[in-house]
Amino acid sequence: MPKKERVLITGAAGFIGSHLCDRFLSEGYHVIGMDNLITGDLRNIEHLFRLPDFEFYHHDVSKFVHVPGSLKYILHFASPASPIDYLKIPIQTLKVGSLGTHNLLGLARSKKARILVASTSEVYGDPLVHPQPETYYGNVNPIGPRGVYDEAKRFQEAITMAYHTYHKLETRIVRIFNTYGPRMRLNDGRVLPAFIGQALRGEDLTVFGDGSQTRSFCFIDDLIEGIYRLLLSDYPYPVNIGNPDEITILQFAQEIIKLTGTSQKIVYKPLPVDDPKQRQPDITKAREILGWEPKVSRQEGLRITYEYFKSLPEETLYHREHKNFEQHIQ
């Protein structure tokens, strides 16, 4: 019986990384998950530890990465992804995007593996072009509070393309827009879990600014499908994966109140520095190159996500992971 092809997924205990582990196991791969657990949670992958085709390395990819044996693919998803995290650990955020990416590109080269790196819509900053196509170079403040994340991801894209052009490495770059679904951390500061958490606790929903800023929310299953198709494609340049169904934050807060059947008010606070006013992906490339577009409606995705959050233990609902930081909209 031939050995299964092996894939390394960094950030494996995180929200997206854990779903990627599920997908690649279901596709018949041997999955090696790697995470330093600085923001990841082993509970996201505890159901996988009994499987013979899953193994876990507790490791920080900002340090030298060694994985014995062959690797077919590497998916680099190790990074803090919410403002509440990268405001608390800015140096680690920069290091995982720079040193971590460098280490994994070197590993991919030594293993002759294809590598896909997770970039973000944040490379567009507070965009002056709407919706955002991959050809837009962004409007980013490199020394603002969000710069540690934005510039880490921009550097990550640059070094990935350098390895592709100079070393002829097989690389893929996914630019991820706002994504939601089961296994999100309830108190990670992003708008969707923040709103649902406030509603479940009977608190008023906090909207920053006047709520006219927009976001476009993609359900996790759709994102994973897009990532999988991109990895298996022959396209080496960045591709937006997200849902172009745009909504204002105020409208979204109203949707959450309706979904949860609560009667909270909406309260307003000042807009955080460099918070993007608009966020909507142009997914023309994904449609043309990957044959991909989102399938799950926001109504259905929110229902599934809400049921997941309702099922969490009560102590999770009231646990504040970062007392020194308020909710930030992303």
N, C-alpha and C positions, 0 to 999 in steps of 0.2 A: 504494500500500500504506500503510495507516494506521500512524502512529507507535505504538510500544509504550508502554503506561503505565509510568511510572518510579517506583521505590520506593527510598527511602534507608534503609539499615540501618546503625546505628551499633554499634560493637563488632563489626564484621564479621569480624575476624580471630580472634575468640574462639571458644570451644567452641560455644555456642548460636548466636551470630551467623553463623558460617560455615555451619552447617546451614540457617539461614534463607535465606542467599544461594542455596544449592543449590535450596531449595524454590521460591523466587520466580522463579528462572531457569527451572525446570522448568514453572512455571505460565505462562510466556510474558511475564514482565515484563522491563524493562530495570532492572538492579540497580546502584545506586551504593553501594558499601561504604565506610564511614568508620571509621578506627581510629587512635589515636595509638601503638599497639603497646606500651603500658606493661605490659600483661599478655597481649595478643593475640600471635599468631604467624602471619606471612605464609604459613608452610607449610600452614596450614589452608585457604587460599584460592588457593594457587599454581596449582591446576588450573583456576581460573576466568579467569586473566589472558589466556588465548588467545581468550576468547569475546567477540564483538563487543557483546554485551548486558551486559557487566560492566565497570565502571570503579571505580577505587579512589582515595580521597582519604586521604592521611596527615595527619590533623588531630585536634586535641584539642577536643572539643565544649564544654569549659568556656570556650573562647574563642569569639568571634563565628563563627557558622556561615553560610557562603554557598554555595549550590548553584544554579548557573544553570539556567534552564529550569523546566518544570512538574514537580510531584511529585503522585502520586496518594496514596501512603502514606509515612509515616515510622515506623520501628520503632526505638525507643531501647533498645539493649541494651549501651551503653557503661558499664561499671562493673567494678571489681574485684569478684569474687564469692566468693572464698575467704578465710577468716580469715588465712591466711599472707600474703595480699596486703594486705588492708586494715589489718592491724597494722603493716605496713611503710610503707604510703603512706596514712595516715589523712586527711590534708588533701585529697589528690587524690580520695579516695573521697567525701568530703563535697562537694567542688566539682562532680564529675560528676553527682551526684544532685541538686544544687541549681542551680548556674549552668548546667550542661550541659542539664538538663531545661528550664530557663527559655529558653535559647537555641533549643532544638528546638521548644518550644511556639510561640515567636514565629515560627520558620520555617514551622511548619505553618499558623499563622494567615495569614501573608503569601502562602503558596502555596495556601491553601484545601484543604489536605491533611488526611486523617485520620491521627491519630497513636496508636500503641500503645506504652505504656511498660512496661518489665519491672520489676515489683516482685518481692517475695520473701516466702516464708513467715516470714522473720526479722522481719517487722512484727508477728508474734504474740509474739515474744520467747520466754521460758520459759513456755509457756501454762498457764493455769489452767482452760481448757476443752479437752476432748478428745473427738473430733477437732476440728480448728479450722475453723469456718465463717467465711464472709466477714463476718458480723455481729459477730464477736468482735474487740474493739479492742486486745487484746494486753497483755502484761506485760513491758515493755521498760525496761531500765536505760539512760537516755540518756547517762550519764557513764561507763559501764563500757567495757571494751576493745572490745566488739562494737557499742557505741553509734554509732560513726562510720558504720557500714554500715546498721544498723537505722534510725537517725534520718534518714539520707540518703534511704532508700527511703520512709519515712513522709512526709517533706516532699515527695518526688517525687509521691506519690499526692495530697497536699493541693493542690499547685500545679496538677497536672493537672486535678483536679476544679474548681478555681477558674477555670481557662481554659474548661472545659466549661460551667459555669454562667454566668459573666460574659460571655465572648466567644462563647458558643454553638459552641465548637470541637468537632469530632467527635473524641472521645477514647475509648481503650480501655485497661484496666489488667489485666495478667495477674500473678497472684501465683504465682510458680514455687516448687515444692517440690523436694527433692533430685532431681537429674537426673544421668544418667550415660550413657556411650557413647563411641564413637570420637571422637578429637580432644580429650578431656580431657587436661590436663597431668598427667603421671605424678607430678610432685612438687609439686602445688599445695596439698597439705596436707589436702584433703578425704578423707573416710574411705575411699571406694571405691578411688581410685587409690593412696592410701597403703597400704592392705592389699595390693592386687595388686602394687605395687612392692616391698613388703617380702617378699612370697612369692617373686617372681621373683629377688630378690637373695639368697634363702636366709636372710633375717632373721626373727626372731620378730615376730609381729604385736602392735602396741601398741594396747591398749584403755584408754581413759580412764574413771576411775571403776570401778564394778563391772560395767560393760557392760550394765546394765539399761535405760539410756536407749534410746529407740526412734527409728527413722527409717523413711521410706517412699520407696522409690527408683523413679523413673520413667525409662523408657528414652527417649533423645533423639528417636526417631522419633515416639513418642506425644506428647511435649511439642510438637514442631513442628506436628503436626496440630491440637492444641488451640489453639495461638497463631494459626494460620491461620484456623481457624473463628471465633475470637473477633474477630479483625480484621474479618472480613467480616460479623459480626453487627451488630445495632443496639443492643447492650447497653453502656452507658458506665461501669458500675460495676465494682469489682474482681471477678475470677473466679479461684478456685483452679484451677490445673492441676497435677496430680500423681497419683501412684499411691497409693491408700489401703491397699495391702498392707503392713501395718506389721510390722517385725521389730526385735528388740533388736540392739544393736551386737555383743554377744557371739555371738548366733546368726549374725549376718552374718559375723563373723570366722571362725566354724566353716565357713560355706558357702564362703568364699574358700579356706580350706585344702583342702576337699574338691574344689573346682573345679580348683585348681592342682596337685593331687596331691602337695603338699609335706607335710613333717612338722614344720613349725615349731611352737613353743609360742606361747601367748598370754601376754603380759606386761601388767601393769597399772600405770598411772600416775595421779596425781591428776587429777580432772576440771577442765578450764579454767573460769575465771570466767564465769558467766552462760550456760554451755552448756545449751541446751534439753534437758529430761529426756524430753519426748515431742514427736513430730512426725508428724502424720497429717492429710492434707487431707480435709475434707468436700467432695466433688465433686458434691453434689446440683445446684448451679447449673449446672455444666458439662454435666451429663447433661441437665438440663431445657432449658437455653437453647441449647446448642451441639450437643446430641446426641452428646456426646463422652465417651468413657471410655478408659482405657489398654487396649491390645490385646496388648502384648508382655509375656510372663511374665518374672519376674526370672531364672529359669533360662536362658531364651533370650537375654535381654539381656546377662547376665553372660558367657555364652559368646562372644558377638560382641565384647564389650568386651575380654575377656581375649585373644582372638585378635589384636585390634588392638594391645594393649600388647606382646604377644609379638613382633610384627612390627617394633617400633621398634628402631633401632640400639642397640647395647650401651652406647654412651656416653650415650645418653639415659636408660637405666635407672639408671646410676650417677651421673648429674649431679644434684647437690643445688642447687636454684635459690636457696634461702634458708637458709643455714647457721645463721642466728641464731634460727630459729624451728622448734619441733618441730611435728609433726602436730597439728592441731586437728580435732576432730570437728565436722562441720556437718550 
